[in-house]
Amino acid sequence: MGPPTLAMDNKKSSPQLSPDAFKNYHNSQVETQKLFASVSMGKEKPFDFFRVLVDGVIAGGTAGVVVETSLYPIDTIKTRLQAVRGGGKIVLKGLYNGLAGNLAGVLPASAIFVGVYEPTKQKLLKMFPENLSAFAHLTAGAIGGAASSLIRVPTEVVKTRMQTGQFASAPDAVRLIVRKEGFKGLYAGYSSFLLRDLPFDAMQFCIYEQIRIGYKLAAKRDLNDAENAVIGAFSGAITGAITTPLDVIKTRLMVQGSANQYKGIVDCVKTIVREEGAPALLKGIGPRVLWIGIGGSIFFGVLERTKLLLAQRRDGKQNSEQSLKKD
């Protein structure tokens, strides 16, 4: 079929599309709209909040555990680099200290984050126009981070102190922290954690989602596992580098314990700059970018694959049930 032909009306100077050409043009526009909708929003189906929530919990928990188990040593090195004051050296032994206890917190925290993020994202995308999809992803990421912080902060406090050699086991850490500092000790550095993680979660997921949308539109197909992993690595590395100073502040506030070397976020920044210089705010940026870059690759790769497997299993089950009904 050739390109649309123009039929000229002698009585009018403006060209008109012939009936066949108009039909072809209309069909191409419909197909373009379908493609755009399927890429940015997914196929239009009734919104099932419970299904999206459960899928997010399972996929998020799985991805979080895989990442934490794989990259825990790099995270330990990063934490020790940030915690040491001045030009002190770090110890490279016991890089898996606190892993078991941390996994007990990572699993529910990751599950809660994605479980909240996915339905929130889908609701916001339906509410906002297409040109505000980035804002929907930013907002959903921040809300997911806030919800999971109730578990993530105590887990991070225990993990950080074990990584720096203050405690030998997670149960001992929890018991002694509560005894010496009270229950609030488990939430040491909570404000700095939110200061770091809410922007981090929002930016990382927004960058990831926006790149995926653009890539899908350009490729006119779904992404494969390798492509999801590369986009996840890029979004993680960029976000990790940007938020490193916030991570340094969080680490210092969490490991200080009852000594109270810093009176808060502002005092922490001033003290670090005064005693160690501004570059100290970038301590651990190498391991952090490496850790989060690789972690983003693994996390989003596992996340998307798990979501796909859950969808395929559910669709297969529905097809089996429909065929049984027909029989």
C-alpha positions in Angstrom: 0.0 0.0 0.0 1.5 3.3 -1.0 1.3 6.6 0.9 -2.1 8.4 1.2 -3.1 10.1 -2.0 -4.7 13.6 -2.2 -7.9 14.2 -4.1 -8.3 17.8 -5.3 -11.6 19.6 -5.3 -11.8 22.1 -8.2 -14.2 24.3 -6.2 -11.9 24.5 -3.2 -8.2 25.2 -2.9 -7.5 22.9 0.1 -6.6 19.3 -0.5 -8.8 16.5 0.9 -7.8 12.9 1.7 -9.6 10.2 -0.3 -11.8 7.8 1.7 -9.2 5.0 1.5 -6.4 7.3 2.5 -8.4 8.7 5.4 -9.1 5.2 6.6 -5.5 4.2 6.5 -4.4 7.4 8.3 -7.0 6.9 11.0 -5.9 3.3 11.6 -2.3 4.4 11.9 -3.2 7.0 14.5 -5.1 4.5 16.5 -2.2 2.1 16.4 0.2 4.8 17.5 -2.1 5.7 20.5 -2.3 2.0 21.5 1.5 1.7 21.4 2.0 4.8 23.5 -0.6 3.7 26.0 0.9 0.2 26.3 4.4 1.6 26.8 3.6 4.2 29.4 0.7 2.8 31.3 0.6 -0.8 30.4 -2.5 -2.5 28.9 -5.7 -1.0 30.2 -7.1 -3.4 32.8 -9.2 -2.8 35.8 -7.0 -1.7 38.7 -6.7 -4.6 41.2 -5.1 -3.0 44.3 -4.7 -6.2 46.2 -3.0 -8.0 43.3 -0.6 -5.1 42.7 0.1 -4.9 46.4 0.9 -8.7 46.8 3.0 -8.8 43.6 4.9 -5.8 44.8 5.5 -7.3 48.2 6.8 -10.6 46.8 8.9 -9.0 44.1 10.3 -6.3 46.4 11.2 -8.8 49.1 12.9 -11.1 46.7 14.9 -8.4 45.0 16.0 -6.9 48.3 17.3 -10.1 49.8 19.2 -11.0 46.6 20.9 -7.6 46.5 21.8 -7.5 50.2 23.3 -11.0 50.2 25.4 -10.3 47.1 26.7 -6.9 47.9 26.9 -6.8 51.7 30.8 -6.7 51.9 31.0 -3.6 49.6 28.4 -1.9 51.9 30.5 -2.8 54.9 33.6 -1.3 53.4 31.7 1.9 52.5 30.3 2.2 56.0 33.7 1.8 57.7 35.2 4.4 55.3 32.6 6.9 56.3 32.7 6.1 60.0 36.4 6.5 60.5 37.4 10.0 61.5 40.4 11.8 60.1 42.9 9.7 58.3 42.3 6.5 60.2 42.5 3.1 58.4 39.7 0.6 58.1 39.7 -3.1 58.9 38.9 -5.5 56.1 37.9 -8.5 58.3 34.4 -9.5 59.2 32.8 -8.0 56.1 29.7 -10.1 56.5 29.2 -9.0 60.2 25.5 -8.4 60.7 24.2 -9.9 57.5 21.8 -12.4 59.0 20.2 -9.7 61.2 20.1 -7.2 58.4 18.3 -9.7 56.1 15.6 -10.0 58.7 15.0 -6.3 58.3 15.7 -6.0 54.5 13.1 -8.5 53.5 10.1 -6.8 55.1 11.4 -3.3 54.3 11.9 -4.0 50.6 8.6 -5.8 50.5 6.8 -2.8 52.1 8.6 -0.3 49.9 7.6 -2.0 46.6 4.3 -3.1 47.9 3.4 0.6 48.6 5.3 2.0 45.6 3.6 -0.1 42.8 -0.1 0.6 43.6 0.7 4.2 44.5 2.5 4.7 41.2 -0.3 3.2 39.2 -3.0 5.3 40.9 -1.0 8.5 40.4 -0.3 7.7 36.7 -4.0 7.3 36.1 -4.7 10.6 37.9 -1.9 12.7 36.3 -1.5 13.6 32.6 1.2 12.0 30.6 3.6 15.0 30.9 3.5 14.6 34.7 4.5 10.9 34.9 7.9 11.9 36.4 6.2 13.6 39.2 4.0 10.5 39.8 7.2 8.3 40.0 8.9 10.8 42.3 5.9 11.0 44.7 5.4 7.2 44.7 9.1 6.6 45.5 9.0 9.1 48.4 5.8 7.5 49.8 7.2 4.0 49.5 10.4 5.2 51.3 8.5 6.8 54.1 6.4 3.7 54.7 9.4 1.3 54.8 11.5 3.6 56.9 9.9 2.4 60.1 11.7 -0.9 59.5 14.6 0.2 57.5 16.0 2.6 60.2 16.3 0.2 63.1 17.8 -2.3 60.6 20.3 0.2 59.4 21.3 1.3 62.9 22.0 -2.3 64.0 23.8 -3.1 60.7 25.9 0.0 60.8 27.1 -0.6 64.4 27.9 -4.2 63.7 29.8 -3.3 60.5 31.9 -0.9 62.6 32.6 -3.6 65.2 30.5 -2.3 68.1 28.5 -5.5 68.5 29.0 -9.2 67.6 25.4 -10.2 66.9 22.1 -8.5 66.0 20.2 -9.6 69.1 23.1 -8.3 71.3 23.0 -5.0 69.4 19.3 -4.5 69.8 19.3 -5.4 73.5 22.3 -3.2 74.4 21.1 -0.3 72.3 17.7 -0.3 74.0 19.4 -0.7 77.4 21.8 2.2 77.0 19.9 4.6 74.8 16.3 3.5 75.1 14.0 2.5 72.3 14.7 5.7 70.5 18.3 4.5 70.1 17.1 2.2 67.4 16.0 5.3 65.5 19.2 7.2 65.9 19.8 9.3 62.8 16.1 8.9 61.7 15.9 12.4 60.4 19.1 12.1 58.5 18.0 8.7 57.1 14.8 10.3 55.7 16.9 13.2 54.4 19.0 10.7 52.5 16.6 8.0 51.6 13.4 9.9 50.6 15.3 11.9 47.9 17.3 8.8 47.0 14.2 6.5 46.6 12.3 9.2 44.7 15.2 10.0 42.3 16.3 6.4 41.7 12.9 5.1 40.8 12.0 8.2 38.8 15.2 8.0 36.7 14.7 4.2 36.2 11.0 4.5 35.2 11.5 7.5 32.9 14.4 5.8 31.0 12.3 2.6 30.7 9.4 4.6 29.2 11.6 6.3 26.7 13.5 3.1 25.8 10.2 1.3 25.3 8.9 4.0 23.0 12.0 4.0 20.9 12.3 0.2 20.7 8.5 -0.4 20.4 8.7 -3.5 22.5 9.1 -4.7 26.1 12.6 -4.6 27.6 14.6 -7.8 28.3 16.4 -8.7 31.6 19.7 -7.3 30.5 18.2 -3.9 29.4 16.3 -3.6 32.7 19.6 -4.4 34.6 21.6 -1.8 32.7 19.0 0.9 33.3 18.8 -0.1 37.0 22.6 0.2 37.3 22.7 3.6 35.7 19.9 5.0 37.8 21.4 3.6 41.0 25.0 4.9 40.3 23.8 8.4 39.5 21.6 8.6 42.5 24.2 7.1 44.8 26.8 9.6 43.8 24.4 12.6 44.3 23.3 11.5 47.7 26.8 10.5 49.1 27.1 13.5 51.5 23.7 12.7 53.0 24.8 9.1 53.4 28.0 10.2 55.3 25.9 12.4 57.7 23.5 9.5 58.3 26.4 7.1 59.0 28.0 9.5 61.5 24.8 10.1 63.4 23.9 6.4 63.6 27.3 5.2 64.9 27.9 7.9 67.5 25.7 6.0 70.1 25.3 7.6 73.5 28.5 9.7 73.0 26.5 12.4 71.1 29.4 13.8 69.3 27.0 15.6 67.0 23.9 17.6 68.1 22.1 17.1 64.8 22.4 17.2 61.1 23.6 20.8 60.8 26.1 20.4 63.7 27.3 17.1 62.0 28.0 18.9 58.7 29.8 21.8 60.4 31.9 19.5 62.6 33.0 17.3 59.6 33.9 20.3 57.5 35.7 22.0 60.3 37.7 19.0 61.5 38.2 17.0 58.3 37.4 19.4 55.4 34.6 19.4 52.9 35.9 16.4 50.9 35.1 14.2 53.9 31.5 14.6 52.9 32.3 12.4 49.9 33.9 9.6 51.9 33.1 6.2 50.6 31.7 7.5 47.3 33.6 4.9 45.3 32.3 1.9 47.1 28.8 3.5 47.4 28.5 4.1 43.6 29.9 0.7 42.9 27.6 -1.0 45.5 24.4 0.9 44.5 25.2 0.7 40.7 25.6 -3.1 40.9 22.8 -3.3 43.4 20.5 -1.3 41.1 21.3 -3.7 38.3 20.5 -6.8 40.4 17.5 -5.2 42.2 15.6 -4.0 39.1 16.6 -7.0 37.1 15.2 -9.4 39.8 12.2 -7.1 40.4 11.1 -7.0 36.8 11.7 -10.7 36.3 9.8 -11.7 39.5 6.8 -9.4 38.5 6.8 -11.0 35.0 6.9 -14.6 36.4 4.0 -13.7 38.8 2.0 -12.3 36.0 2.6 -15.3 33.7 1.7 -17.7 36.5 -1.5 -15.8 37.2 -2.4 -15.6 33.5 -1.7 -19.3 33.1 -3.9 -20.2 36.0 -6.7 -18.1 34.7 -6.5 -19.7 31.3 -6.6 -23.1 32.8 -9.6 -22.2 34.9 -11.4 -20.8 31.8 -10.6 -24.0 29.7 -12.0 -26.2 32.5 -15.2 -24.2 32.6 -15.6 -24.6 28.8 -15.1 -28.3 29.1 
